[in-house]
C-alpha cells in the first residue's frame, strides 16, 4: 500500500514539476527564496507592534523564533529519520524532472521545512490578528501554499513532502498559539 502511495506521489510530482517553463522560473525562484520573505515578515512585525505594543510583540517574537526553531529541527529529525530522497537524488525521477536551480538541497527531503515554517507562521498570525483582519490571514495562508508549491515547481520536494510540511506547520502553529496565550496569561504585560 505504502509503495503505491509513493508511486502516485512521484507521478504527481513529475506532472506538476513538468508544468513549469522558463518564463515562470524566475517568479518561483523568488517565491522560494528566503530573502524574498523579509519584507512580509517585517510588515507583520510592524503591524504587531502597532496593535499589541512592545511587550506583547517581544513575547510574539520569542514565540515565533521558538516555533521556527522547533519546526526546522523537527524537519531535520524527519529528514534523517525517514531518509526519503529528494527528487533530484531519486534515480526514478531525476532524469524526467525539471530542476530549476543548480543545487537541490541535502540528500533527503521529507518533510518540507519551507512548507511547515510558512504554514506555521501564517496560521499563528491569522489567529493572532483575529476576525477584524481576516484578509491578512487569507493572504498569509495563500502565501504559505504558494511557497509550498514552489518547492515542487523548482524540483526539490515531492507533493507528500510538501503536504506533510503544511500539516505539521498547522499542528505546531496551534500548539504555539496555545503557548503564546498561556505566556500572556501567566506573565501579564
Secondary structure, 3 states (H helix, E strand, C coil): CHHHHHHHHHHHHHHHHCCCCHHHHHHHHHHHCHHHHHHHHHHHHHHHHHHHHHHHHHHHHHHHHHHHHHHHHHHHHHHHHHCCECHHHCCCCCCCCCCCCCCCCCCECCCCHHHHHHHHHHHHHHHHHCHHHHHHHHHHHHHHHHHHHHHHHCCCCCHHHHHHHHHHHHHHHHHHHHHHHHHHHHCCC
